[in-house]
Amino acid sequence: MRSLTSSKTDYLKFLLKEYVCQAYLLIPLSALVIIFVFDLYSPLGVAAGTPYALLVFGTLWIKGKHCTYIVTAMGLALTLVGFFLSPTNVVPIDIVIINRILAVLLILTTMIMVLKTKKALDHISVLKTQTIIDPLTQCKNKLAFEKELDFEILRNKRYKRNLTIGIFNIHDFKYLTFSHGKDKGGQVIKRVCQEIQNMTRNTDLLYRIDNDKFAILFSETNLPKAKEVSTMICKDITNNKNGIQITLNAGLASLDADDNKEKLYHRAETALSISQKHDIDQVSTLPDVNVSRSPVPAILSRPRSELQSQGNAN
């Protein structure tokens, strides 16, 4: 279900980006036509190449290289066409030729500068992404968790919505890595990450915050519902006999009115410590709550029940 929803969402985002890019491309193309008309009716076409270079520079704010190439190619073509079609009986032809050559050089130089700048910006964007993405699992890391937890707390307090944080720990992961090797340990981490993603919604945010520890921000979810989902996650991973046997413990805490990031996280960590002391596959909460099993899976009931109750309250 999650993969199907994600694929549809990603496809819609891709189409939207394509349409937006094409819409942006219409702006410089329209400007090219206007400049060309001006070039035809000017006696010299002396400055005709300069506006083309400005349009090439303007493509710096449009994503992708193809737009820069298109505007550059059309600018060069129109500069040459304008040379043959615009009137040249006022100024000597040698001056017009020099101006056209300089215009072509200016357009090409601008194109090179824009392409190099775009490449540098893309590289910076990749570096920024790498600082918040865990390279092994490709989910967000502890740095992203700390930043986004602050935002989620402020957002949920403002709109008076439920937010539950869950901390998941792989039981005896150090022993598992020592017994089976680091490669197997990496496979276990990726498997746990994939299982959790399959059991949660797109709006639930997953992070790898330590070597053997994950965090989930359950948005629009109260503590009993989050415990039900977390229990399902732990049981599902334990019952999965494909490969090495894995067991999880989890601790959960729900946002209170006077909570900040430190208080909320500390309460979830304390709940996790309680789980680790009692048993494997244990999910503990602070405060403790009892979960009554619903005939409807928690992953399906949460979005509907939580949002509907809040809509009635408003």
BELCORHU-V922369 format. One record per residue. N is the residue number from 0. PSI is psi in whole degrees, -180 to 180 (999 if undefined). Layout:
n: <N N>
psi: <PSI PSI>
//
This chain:
n: <0 1 2 3 4 5 6 7 8 9 10 11 12 13 14 15 16 17 18 19 20 21 22 23 24 25 26 27 28 29 30 31 32 33 34 35 36 37 38 39 40 41 42 43 44 45 46 47 48 49 50 51 52 53 54 55 56 57 58 59 60 61 62 63 64 65 66 67 68 69 70 71 72 73 74 75 76 77 78 79 80 81 82 83 84 85 86 87 88 89 90 91 92 93 94 95 96 97 98 99 100 101 102 103 104 105 106 107 108 109 110 111 112 113 114 115 116 117 118 119 120 121 122 123 124 125 126 127 128 129 130 131 132 133 134 135 136 137 138 139 140 141 142 143 144 145 146 147 148 149 150 151 152 153 154 155 156 157 158 159 160 161 162 163 164 165 166 167 168 169 170 171 172 173 174 175 176 177 178 179 180 181 182 183 184 185 186 187 188 189 190 191 192 193 194 195 196 197 198 199 200 201 202 203 204 205 206 207 208 209 210 211 212 213 214 215 216 217 218 219 220 221 222 223 224 225 226 227 228 229 230 231 232 233 234 235 236 237 238 239 240 241 242 243 244 245 246 247 248 249 250 251 252 253 254 255 256 257 258 259 260 261 262 263 264 265 266 267 268 269 270 271 272 273 274 275 276 277 278 279 280 281 282 283 284 285 286 287 288 289 290 291 292 293 294 295 296 297 298 299 300 301 302 303 304 305 306 307 308 309 310 311 312 313>
psi: <-45 -43 -36 -45 -41 -42 -41 -42 -44 -38 -41 -40 -40 -45 -41 -43 -39 -44 -40 -43 -42 -36 -42 -34 -27 -28 -56 -32 -40 -40 -35 -42 -43 -44 -39 -42 -42 -40 -40 -35 1 146 -26 -37 29 -45 12 -34 -26 -47 -34 -41 -37 -37 -39 -42 -34 -23 -5 -29 6 127 147 156 -22 -35 -41 -43 -42 -49 -39 -48 -43 -36 -43 -44 -44 -30 -43 -41 -40 -30 -40 -28 -26 151 140 21 -1 -42 148 147 -31 -34 -42 -42 -43 -43 -40 -41 -43 -37 -43 -45 -40 -41 -45 -41 -42 -40 -45 -43 -42 -44 -41 -37 -41 -41 -42 -41 -38 -40 -42 -41 -40 -42 -40 -40 -40 -26 -19 3 131 122 -26 -47 -16 13 170 155 -169 -36 -46 -37 -46 -39 -46 -24 -41 -46 -44 -37 -46 -43 -45 -31 -41 -45 5 53 162 140 126 136 134 132 123 135 133 123 128 44 -36 -43 -39 -44 -39 -37 -39 -8 163 -34 -44 -37 -41 -39 -37 -44 -46 -37 -44 -44 -45 -42 -42 -42 -36 -25 -2 171 168 -29 -12 129 124 138 147 108 -8 178 -42 25 137 155 144 132 108 99 148 36 127 177 -44 -42 -41 -37 -39 -45 -43 -39 -42 -40 -49 -44 -40 -43 -39 -40 -12 108 7 104 -150 141 128 139 149 154 153 148 136 149 144 150 129 167 -34 14 147 -175 -44 -44 -46 -45 -40 -38 -39 -39 -40 -41 -38 -40 -38 -42 -42 -28 -29 -62 166 160 27 134 116 152 154 116 164 138 150 138 125 124 131 146 -19 128 143 -33 -24 -33 -27 -54 -37 -50 -41 -50 -35 -40 -36 -33 -37 -35 -36 999>
//
